[in-house]
């Protein structure tokens, strides 16, 4: 695997055809996103089952990311309608009947918090309204910038606090479906503070997912202000630039993106950069030059993964979009390796808090010094490979893991190639077996010099972090370097 940056792509009608699904996996899909803001339970379960079957057949460990709705506001209208500048629109408050010309929203209780003059932005800010006040159980708003409003489009209230819970009833319903499917990651929309991580983990545990890792989608200004705490509380973050660019001035988004990626890397947490990365490929077989630069710049910033949304969910060229994303990533990484001598800067990653973290950095430096092609690290949970990925070594990180769930969990992490772990053995044999696991999987080949990092992660045995250098033999044996 030459590409280190991971690709997340959203499944949808465009990937429902078996050839398209197999195509996106073959083109480089690492994580399949299921957007629970759209679609039915049957559609979600069907797509996940087909993805798993196809990935297994193709020999790929593709993770499933369940993207929960969160407190994301959406309009509830049966058909598209046109809003005209100067028109007055009525939004029913909680418990108020919905009139034929009214526009209802998913969480109407927030409308009571709006003050006259507050902005109401529809469809990623393409339509703009101004709150006028409440009367007769409804909020009155004037259309400032009109246009066509489609069903289920988003509503942003950048001037207003959101008083709704971090985990909504819609999220709990989505979690029940995600639990049935056995997803590998959960993402929560519109996270406003670190406490949301506990609310999400408790809700996930209630439906039988006590250990699933959770991602915070950063989409509001207060989340940016509280980023350090949110990054510490969650297992990973997503820079969700679509709503972020509506909630705050657009010109600030590139700087915020760089800030959030740097903070996540410093904390050793994976980060996904998302939204409109190759948006023109929904209708065109080639992206714009600006889009290519956008993807490359996110990779140069140090993101673990880049994400496709409508490009693969409803676009006309889903396979081409994934393939294009993979080519951009490979080219950007060539430049990074040449300029950075194999590493992105590690100065911002101090201090190292644990012995394992120090060992991971030492293994990266050793791999650089001895010209190792890979760092092989057997893992039970995925923690040690993640510590290695934090330092962006030039060597591939090969992570033998005990079960498919752990392998899929690592699919979102930069530079990690998960492989199937043979049955555990005690002592030094664990390191020898890990090299053979990597050889059998094709991640390393005979003659390669590799660094092996292991803490002997066997239940009931002491953790003794060890680093060694070996040369891979013709049968995958560990030989003198």
C-alpha positions as CSV (number, residue, x, y, z in Angstrom):
1,X,0.0,0.0,0.0
2,X,1.8,3.1,-1.2
3,X,-1.0,5.6,-0.1
4,X,-1.0,6.5,3.6
5,X,-3.9,9.0,3.7
6,X,-7.2,7.1,4.1
7,X,-10.3,7.7,2.0
8,X,-13.8,7.9,3.5
9,X,-16.7,7.8,1.1
10,X,-20.4,8.0,1.6
11,X,-22.6,5.2,0.4
12,X,-25.9,6.0,-1.3
13,X,-27.9,5.3,-4.4
14,X,-24.9,5.9,-6.6
15,X,-23.0,3.0,-5.0
16,X,-26.0,0.6,-4.7
17,X,-25.1,-1.2,-8.0
18,X,-22.8,-4.1,-7.3
19,X,-20.3,-2.9,-10.0
20,X,-20.1,0.6,-8.5
21,X,-19.7,-0.8,-4.9
22,X,-16.9,-3.1,-6.0
23,X,-15.4,-0.3,-8.0
24,X,-15.1,2.2,-5.2
25,X,-13.6,-0.5,-2.9
26,X,-11.1,-1.5,-5.6
27,X,-10.3,2.2,-6.3
28,X,-9.2,2.7,-2.7
29,X,-12.1,3.0,-0.2
30,X,-11.0,2.6,3.4
31,X,-14.0,3.8,5.3
32,X,-17.7,3.6,4.2
33,X,-19.8,6.4,5.6
34,X,-23.5,5.8,6.2
35,X,-25.3,9.1,6.5
36,X,-28.2,8.5,9.0
37,X,-29.7,11.9,8.2
38,X,-31.1,10.4,5.0
39,X,-32.6,7.0,4.1
40,X,-34.5,4.3,5.9
41,X,-33.4,1.5,8.3
42,X,-33.8,-1.1,5.5
43,X,-31.6,1.0,3.1
44,X,-28.9,1.4,5.7
45,X,-28.8,-2.2,6.8
46,X,-28.8,-3.3,3.1
47,X,-25.9,-1.1,2.1
48,X,-23.8,-2.2,5.1
49,X,-24.5,-5.9,4.4
50,X,-23.6,-5.5,0.7
51,X,-20.5,-3.5,1.6
52,X,-19.2,-6.1,4.1
53,X,-19.9,-9.0,1.7
54,X,-18.1,-7.2,-1.2
55,X,-15.2,-6.1,0.9
56,X,-14.7,-9.6,2.2
57,X,-14.8,-11.0,-1.3
58,X,-12.2,-8.5,-2.4
59,X,-10.0,-9.1,0.6
60,X,-10.3,-5.5,1.9
61,X,-10.8,-4.4,5.5
62,X,-13.3,-1.5,5.0
63,X,-14.6,0.2,8.1
64,X,-18.2,1.3,8.5
65,X,-18.7,4.8,9.9
66,X,-22.3,5.6,11.1
67,X,-22.7,9.4,10.8
68,X,-25.6,10.3,13.2
69,X,-27.9,13.2,12.6
70,X,-27.0,15.0,15.9
71,X,-28.8,18.2,16.7
72,X,-28.7,19.1,13.0
73,X,-31.8,21.1,12.1
74,X,-33.6,20.1,8.8
75,X,-36.8,21.4,7.2
76,X,-39.7,19.0,6.9
77,X,-41.5,19.8,3.7
78,X,-43.1,17.2,1.4
79,X,-42.0,18.8,-1.9
80,X,-39.7,21.5,-3.1
81,X,-40.9,25.1,-2.9
82,X,-39.7,28.5,-4.0
83,X,-39.0,31.2,-1.4
84,X,-39.2,34.8,-2.7
85,X,-37.3,37.7,-1.2
86,X,-39.5,39.8,1.0
87,X,-41.9,36.9,1.6
88,X,-43.0,36.1,5.2
89,X,-42.6,32.4,6.3
90,X,-44.2,30.8,9.3
91,X,-42.3,28.2,11.3
92,X,-44.5,26.3,13.8
93,X,-43.1,26.1,17.4
94,X,-43.1,22.9,19.4
95,X,-46.6,21.5,19.8
96,X,-48.2,23.9,17.2
97,X,-50.1,22.5,14.3
98,X,-48.4,22.8,10.9
99,X,-50.3,24.9,8.4
100,X,-50.2,24.1,4.6
101,X,-47.9,27.0,3.8
102,X,-45.7,26.6,7.0
103,X,-42.2,25.2,7.1
104,X,-41.7,22.7,9.9
105,X,-38.3,21.7,11.2
106,X,-36.9,18.6,12.9
107,X,-36.3,20.2,16.3
108,X,-38.9,23.0,16.6
109,X,-38.1,23.7,20.3
110,X,-35.0,25.7,19.2
111,X,-37.2,28.3,17.5
112,X,-38.3,29.7,20.8
113,X,-34.7,30.9,21.4
114,X,-34.5,33.0,18.3
115,X,-34.5,36.8,18.7
116,X,-35.7,39.3,16.1
117,X,-32.9,39.9,13.6
118,X,-31.3,36.5,14.0
119,X,-30.2,34.8,10.8
120,X,-31.8,31.6,9.5
121,X,-29.7,30.0,6.8
122,X,-31.1,27.2,4.7
123,X,-29.4,24.8,2.3
124,X,-25.8,25.6,3.4
125,X,-26.5,29.3,3.4
126,X,-27.9,29.5,-0.2
127,X,-31.2,30.8,1.2
128,X,-31.2,33.4,4.0
129,X,-34.1,34.5,6.2
130,X,-34.3,36.9,9.2
131,X,-36.3,36.1,12.3
132,X,-39.1,38.7,13.0
133,X,-40.5,37.3,16.3
134,X,-43.1,34.8,17.5
135,X,-46.8,35.1,17.5
136,X,-49.7,32.6,17.7
137,X,-47.4,29.6,18.3
138,X,-45.3,30.3,15.2
139,X,-42.0,32.0,14.4
140,X,-42.3,34.7,11.7
141,X,-39.3,35.1,9.3
142,X,-38.7,37.3,6.3
143,X,-36.9,35.9,3.2
144,X,-33.8,38.0,2.6
145,X,-32.3,35.8,-0.2
146,X,-34.7,33.4,-1.9
147,X,-34.5,30.4,-4.1
148,X,-35.7,26.8,-4.4
149,X,-35.9,24.9,-1.1
150,X,-35.7,21.1,-1.3
151,X,-37.1,18.7,1.3
152,X,-34.8,17.7,4.2
153,X,-32.3,20.6,3.6
154,X,-30.4,21.9,6.6
155,X,-31.1,24.9,8.7
156,X,-28.3,26.8,10.4
157,X,-28.8,29.4,13.2
158,X,-25.4,31.0,13.6
159,X,-26.7,33.8,15.8
160,X,-28.6,31.6,18.2
161,X,-27.6,29.1,20.9
162,X,-28.7,25.5,20.5
163,X,-30.5,24.3,23.6
164,X,-31.4,20.8,22.3
165,X,-29.5,17.7,23.7
166,X,-26.2,16.6,22.3
167,X,-27.8,13.2,21.5
168,X,-31.3,13.5,20.2
169,X,-34.2,11.0,19.8
170,X,-33.3,10.7,16.1
171,X,-29.7,9.8,17.2
172,X,-31.0,7.1,19.5
173,X,-33.1,5.6,16.7
174,X,-30.1,5.7,14.4
175,X,-27.9,4.1,17.1
176,X,-30.3,1.1,17.3
177,X,-29.9,0.5,13.6
178,X,-26.1,1.0,13.8
179,X,-26.0,-1.6,16.6
180,X,-27.8,-4.1,14.4
181,X,-25.3,-3.6,11.7
182,X,-22.3,-3.8,14.1
183,X,-20.6,-0.5,12.8
184,X,-17.0,0.2,13.5
185,X,-17.1,4.0,14.2
186,X,-19.8,6.5,15.3
187,X,-19.7,10.2,14.3
188,X,-21.9,12.8,16.1
189,X,-22.9,16.0,14.3
190,X,-22.9,19.5,15.7
191,X,-20.8,18.7,18.8
192,X,-20.8,21.7,21.1
193,X,-18.5,20.6,24.0
194,X,-16.5,17.7,25.5
195,X,-19.5,16.3,27.5
196,X,-21.1,15.2,24.2
197,X,-18.6,12.3,24.1
198,X,-20.0,10.8,27.4
199,X,-23.6,11.3,26.2
200,X,-22.8,9.5,23.0
201,X,-20.9,6.6,24.6
202,X,-23.8,6.1,27.2
203,X,-26.3,6.0,24.4
204,X,-24.2,3.6,22.4
205,X,-23.7,1.3,25.4
206,X,-27.5,1.3,26.0
207,X,-27.9,-0.4,22.6
208,X,-25.1,-2.8,23.0
209,X,-22.1,-0.9,21.6
210,X,-20.0,0.0,24.8
211,X,-16.6,0.1,23.1
212,X,-17.3,1.6,19.6
213,X,-15.0,4.6,19.0
214,X,-16.6,8.0,18.6
215,X,-15.9,10.9,16.3
216,X,-16.8,14.6,17.0
217,X,-17.9,16.6,13.9
218,X,-16.7,20.1,14.5
219,X,-19.3,22.4,12.8
220,X,-20.0,25.4,15.1
221,X,-17.8,28.2,16.4
222,X,-18.1,27.1,20.0
223,X,-16.7,23.7,19.0
224,X,-13.7,25.4,17.5
225,X,-13.2,27.4,20.7
226,X,-13.5,24.2,22.8
227,X,-11.5,22.1,20.4
228,X,-8.8,21.0,22.9
229,X,-11.4,19.5,25.3
230,X,-13.4,17.9,22.5
231,X,-10.3,16.3,21.0
232,X,-9.4,15.0,24.4
233,X,-12.8,13.5,25.0
234,X,-13.5,11.9,21.6
235,X,-11.5,9.2,19.8
236,X,-11.2,11.2,16.6
237,X,-12.5,14.4,15.0
238,X,-14.0,15.5,11.7
239,X,-13.4,18.9,10.3
240,X,-16.9,19.2,8.7
241,X,-16.4,22.3,6.6
242,X,-19.8,22.5,5.1
243,X,-21.7,23.6,8.1
244,X,-18.6,25.2,9.6
245,X,-18.5,27.5,6.5
246,X,-22.1,28.5,7.2
247,X,-21.8,29.0,10.9
248,X,-18.7,31.2,10.6
249,X,-17.2,33.4,8.0
250,X,-16.0,31.4,5.0
251,X,-12.6,33.0,4.8
252,X,-11.8,31.7,8.3
253,X,-12.5,28.0,7.4
254,X,-9.0,27.3,5.9
255,X,-7.2,28.6,8.9
256,X,-9.5,26.8,11.3
257,X,-9.0,23.6,9.3
258,X,-5.2,23.8,9.8
259,X,-5.7,24.6,13.5
260,X,-7.9,21.6,14.1
261,X,-5.7,19.2,12.2
262,X,-2.6,20.4,14.1
263,X,-4.4,20.1,17.5
264,X,-5.6,16.6,16.7
265,X,-2.2,15.5,15.6
266,X,-0.6,16.9,18.7
267,X,-3.0,14.9,20.8
268,X,-2.5,11.7,18.8
269,X,-6.1,11.6,17.6
270,X,-7.1,10.8,14.0
271,X,-8.7,13.6,12.0
272,X,-10.9,13.5,8.9
273,X,-11.2,16.5,6.6
274,X,-14.7,16.5,4.9
275,X,-17.2,18.3,2.7
276,X,-17.1,19.3,-1.0
277,X,-13.6,18.1,-1.6
278,X,-14.3,17.0,-5.2
279,X,-17.8,18.3,-5.4
280,X,-17.8,19.0,-9.1
281,X,-17.3,15.3,-9.7
282,X,-21.0,14.8,-8.8
283,X,-21.6,15.8,-12.5
284,X,-18.2,15.7,-14.1
285,X,-15.6,13.0,-14.6
286,X,-12.8,15.3,-13.7
287,X,-12.5,17.7,-10.6
288,X,-11.5,21.3,-10.8
289,X,-7.9,22.3,-10.2
290,X,-9.0,24.2,-7.1
291,X,-10.5,21.0,-5.7
292,X,-7.3,19.0,-6.4
293,X,-5.4,21.7,-4.5
294,X,-7.9,21.5,-1.7
295,X,-7.4,17.8,-1.2
296,X,-3.6,18.0,-1.5
297,X,-3.4,20.9,1.0
298,X,-5.4,19.0,3.6
299,X,-3.0,16.1,3.2
300,X,0.0,18.5,3.6
301,X,-1.7,19.9,6.7
302,X,-1.5,16.4,8.2
303,X,-5.0,15.0,8.0
304,X,-5.4,11.3,8.5
305,X,-8.3,10.9,6.0
306,X,-10.1,12.9,3.3
307,X,-13.9,12.4,2.8
308,X,-16.3,12.2,-0.2
309,X,-20.0,12.9,0.4
310,X,-22.3,13.6,-2.5
311,X,-19.6,12.6,-5.0
312,X,-20.1,9.0,-4.1
313,X,-23.6,9.0,-2.5
314,X,-25.5,10.5,-5.4
315,X,-22.9,11.5,-8.0
316,X,-22.6,10.3,-11.5
317,X,-18.9,9.2,-11.1
318,X,-18.4,7.6,-7.7
319,X,-15.6,5.2,-8.8
320,X,-13.8,7.9,-10.6
321,X,-14.0,10.2,-7.6
322,X,-12.4,7.6,-5.2
323,X,-9.7,6.8,-7.8
324,X,-9.0,10.5,-8.3
325,X,-8.8,11.1,-4.5
326,X,-6.3,8.2,-4.2
327,X,-4.1,9.6,-7.0
328,X,-4.1,13.1,-5.4
329,X,-3.1,11.6,-2.0
330,X,-0.3,9.6,-3.5
331,X,1.2,12.6,-5.3
332,X,0.9,14.9,-2.3
333,X,2.6,12.2,-0.1
334,X,5.5,12.0,-2.5
335,X,6.2,15.7,-2.0
336,X,5.8,15.4,1.8
337,X,8.3,12.6,2.0
338,X,10.8,14.4,-0.2
339,X,10.6,17.7,1.7
340,X,10.2,16.3,5.2
341,X,12.8,13.5,4.9
342,X,10.1,11.0,5.7
343,X,8.5,12.8,8.6
344,X,6.1,15.7,9.0
345,X,7.3,18.0,11.8
346,X,7.1,16.5,15.2
347,X,7.9,19.6,17.2
348,X,4.3,20.2,18.1
349,X,3.9,16.7,19.4
350,X,5.8,17.2,22.7
351,X,5.6,16.1,25.4
352,X,5.3,12.4,25.1
353,X,3.2,11.2,28.1
354,X,3.9,7.4,28.2
355,X,6.7,4.9,27.7
356,X,4.7,3.5,24.8
357,X,4.6,6.9,23.1
358,X,8.4,7.3,23.5
359,X,8.9,3.8,22.2
360,X,6.8,4.6,19.2
361,X,8.8,7.7,18.3
362,X,12.0,5.7,18.8
363,X,10.8,3.0,16.5
364,X,10.0,5.7,13.8
365,X,13.5,7.2,14.1
366,X,15.1,3.7,14.0
367,X,13.1,2.8,10.9
368,X,14.4,6.0,9.3
369,X,18.0,5.3,10.3
370,X,18.2,1.7,9.1
371,X,16.1,2.2,6.0
372,X,13.3,-0.1,7.1
373,X,10.4,-0.5,4.6
374,X,7.9,-1.2,7.4
375,X,7.3,-1.0,11.1
376,X,5.4,-4.2,12.2
377,X,3.5,-3.8,15.4
378,X,1.1,-6.6,16.6
379,X,-1.9,-5.0,18.4
380,X,-5.0,-6.1,20.3
381,X,-6.8,-2.7,20.4
382,X,-5.0,-0.6,17.7
383,X,-3.4,1.8,20.3
384,X,0.2,1.2,19.4
385,X,-0.3,1.7,15.6
386,X,-2.1,4.9,16.3
387,X,0.9,6.1,18.4
388,X,3.2,5.3,15.5
389,X,0.9,7.1,13.0
390,X,1.1,10.2,15.0
391,X,4.7,10.7,13.9
392,X,4.0,10.0,10.2
393,X,7.0,7.7,9.5
394,X,8.2,7.0,6.0
395,X,8.0,3.3,6.7
396,X,4.6,1.6,6.3
397,X,2.9,0.7,9.6
398,X,1.8,-2.9,9.4
399,X,-0.5,-3.9,12.2
400,X,-1.4,-7.6,12.7
401,X,-4.7,-7.6,14.7
402,X,-6.7,-10.5,16.2
403,X,-10.1,-9.9,14.6
404,X,-11.8,-8.1,11.7
405,X,-13.4,-5.5,14.0
406,X,-10.0,-4.2,15.2
407,X,-8.6,-4.3,11.6
408,X,-11.5,-2.2,10.4
409,X,-11.2,0.3,13.3
410,X,-7.6,1.0,12.1
411,X,-8.8,1.7,8.6
412,X,-9.3,5.4,9.4
413,X,-5.8,5.9,10.7
414,X,-3.0,7.4,8.6
415,X,-0.4,5.0,7.2
416,X,-1.7,1.8,8.9
417,X,-2.1,-1.4,7.0
418,X,-4.1,-3.8,9.1
419,X,-3.5,-7.5,8.5
420,X,-4.9,-10.7,10.1
421,X,-3.0,-11.9,13.2
422,X,-2.2,-15.5,13.6
423,X,-3.1,-17.2,17.0
424,X,-1.2,-15.5,19.8
425,X,2.0,-17.0,21.1
426,X,3.9,-16.1,24.2
427,X,7.2,-14.2,24.6
428,X,9.5,-13.5,21.7
429,X,7.5,-15.7,19.4
430,X,4.8,-13.0,19.2
431,X,7.3,-10.7,17.3
432,X,8.4,-13.5,15.0
433,X,4.8,-14.4,14.3
434,X,3.9,-10.8,13.6
435,X,6.5,-10.5,10.9
436,X,5.2,-13.7,9.3
437,X,1.7,-12.3,9.5
438,X,2.9,-9.2,7.5
439,X,4.7,-11.4,5.0
440,X,1.7,-13.7,4.4
441,X,-0.5,-10.6,3.9
442,X,1.9,-9.3,1.3
443,X,2.6,-6.2,3.3
444,X,6.4,-7.0,3.5
445,X,8.5,-9.2,1.2
446,X,11.5,-11.4,1.5
447,X,14.7,-9.3,1.8
448,X,12.9,-6.3,3.5
449,X,14.4,-4.8,6.6
450,X,11.7,-4.1,9.1
451,X,11.4,-2.7,12.6
452,X,9.2,-4.7,15.0
453,X,7.6,-2.9,17.9
454,X,5.6,-5.0,20.4
455,X,4.5,-4.8,24.0
456,X,3.8,-8.5,24.1
457,X,0.1,-7.7,24.3
458,X,-1.1,-11.1,25.6
459,X,-3.8,-11.2,28.2
460,X,-2.3,-12.0,31.6
461,X,1.3,-11.4,30.5
462,X,3.4,-8.3,31.5
463,X,3.7,-5.5,29.0
464,X,7.4,-5.3,28.0
465,X,7.7,-2.8,25.2
466,X,10.4,-4.1,22.8
467,X,11.9,-2.8,19.5
468,X,14.1,-4.9,17.2
469,X,15.3,-4.9,13.6
470,X,15.0,-8.0,11.4
471,X,15.3,-8.9,7.8
472,X,12.4,-10.9,6.3
473,X,13.3,-14.3,5.1
474,X,12.0,-16.2,2.1
475,X,9.2,-17.8,4.1
476,X,8.5,-14.8,6.3
477,X,11.0,-15.8,9.0
478,X,12.8,-13.2,11.0
479,X,16.5,-13.2,10.2
480,X,19.5,-11.1,11.3
481,X,19.2,-7.6,9.9
